[in-house]
Amino acid sequence: MRKNQITTINSSKETIPNGLSVSLDWISFTVSEDKITTFPDVVNLLGFHQEDFKKEKTGRFGYKSRYVLNTGGHMEILCNGCNEDMGIHVIVPGGAVSDLLTAWKEKRMIETPFGEKGMEVDELDYTILLDLLNMLSSKAKFKRIDLAIDNIGDLYYSCDEVFQKLEDKLFASRFRVYSRTAPAKLKDGKKEGDTLNLGKRSSDTFLRIYDKKLEYKAKHGIDFPESWVRWELELKNDRANMAVQKILEWKDLSSVCLGILNNYLHLTTVDAKGKHILDPKWDAFINQKQRIRLYVPSSPKTIKDLEIWVDKQVGAAIAAIVVSYDGKYDFFIQNMPKWLEKLERNNDYLKRLSQCSYANSKDKDSLEE
């Protein structure tokens, strides 16, 4: 990797040849590094100043302290968690993403030998967004990211057209459920919104398709001049982290976003022979991108499954640690008290222990000792 290269970067939103634009519309992550444990630490890490935030009277999500960005973008930094291992959680809604990118860009700006300012990045073809994601991927765990696809102008599908495809079974999807919400005024029946949901909001992958023009009118009281349909992929936990890895690997936000969408949904049509085929409009919509699967290994269900998982996934890493300690197990002995504390707070693992025949035997007593 080429370190400390200098480049000038101006945009974080990608517009692609088929007329769509793609952007990151939400990002939340948890920093749990030993060196970054306080509100000032995180503020400095991201390129902000402490005076950019206002401390609120109440916390949130088990954190005792909450700081909100002054600009009105509703970015939040949550710290002083009830448990020591909660780290510091940062929530950046769509309205604050540009504030975060601006702060990061200003932090990375340096004077160039040519008398101009440039941005120091790890890769020459990095954008501000890629450079930020690269830094965060080494210091934080992503909890949620939203990838937005904007169809401005009557280029592809309206909400009505997508809904009709779903009703007519002209689709293939990994999602199992869909719903539509279209609130309207009682006085005249005019729509105030129109949203299609695919999947469950509680799941780690969720798709929302909505009429952004109607939302814009409801929020600002102004008619947007063109039709505007937004597709939002909401990814959480492991799938959020895997999506970020793909974005950094491909260095192409639009290809990753459309590739993930193409993996979860296809809109189809029927040919002259009555056979379901891919809708040409859909192929144009996804810009002929290949499908990207965000594979997440299934978690172990029993202690035996856990043993198999450890053997396959981290066995070599454990061996490397033991070898580095000259065949001794000092690392594991030193960390066992901390791991046992985490075990006591993990109901999932405790349930697995209780279901194993040897969990209630002397083996369990020896483990606790």
Sequence and secondary structure as in RCSB ss.txt:
>XXXX:A:sequence
MRKNQITTINSSKETIPNGLSVSLDWISFTVSEDKITTFPDVVNLLGFHQEDFKKEKTGRFGYKSRYVLNTGGHM
EILCNGCNEDMGIHVIVPGGAVSDLLTAWKEKRMIETPFGEKGMEVDELDYTILLDLLNMLSSKAKFKRIDLAID
NIGDLYYSCDEVFQKLEDKLFASRFRVYSRTAPAKLKDGKKEGDTLNLGKRSSDTFLRIYDKKLEYKAKHGIDFP
ESWVRWELELKNDRANMAVQKILEWKDLSSVCLGILNNYLHLTTVDAKGKHILDPKWDAFINQKQRIRLYVPSSP
KTIKDLEIWVDKQVGAAIAAIVVSYDGKYDFFIQNMPKWLEKLERNNDYLKRLSQCSYANSKDKDSLEE
>XXXX:A:secstr
   SEEE      EE TTS EEEEEEEEEEE  TT  SHHHHHHHHT  GGGEEE SS BTTEEEEEEETTSS  
EEEEEESSGGG EEEEE HHHHHHHHHHHHHHHEEE TTSSEEEEESSTT  HHHHHHHHHHHHEEEEEEEEEEE
EESSSS  HHHHHHHHHTT EEES   EEEE  B TTT  BS  EEEES TTSSEEEEEEEHHHHHHHHHS   S
S EEEEEEEEEHHHHHHHHHHHHHHT HHHHHHHHHHHHEEEEEE TTS EEE HHHHHHTTT            
 SHHHHHHHHHHHTHHHHHHHHHHTTT  HHHHHHHHHHHHHHHH HHHHHHHHHSTTTTSHHHHHHH 
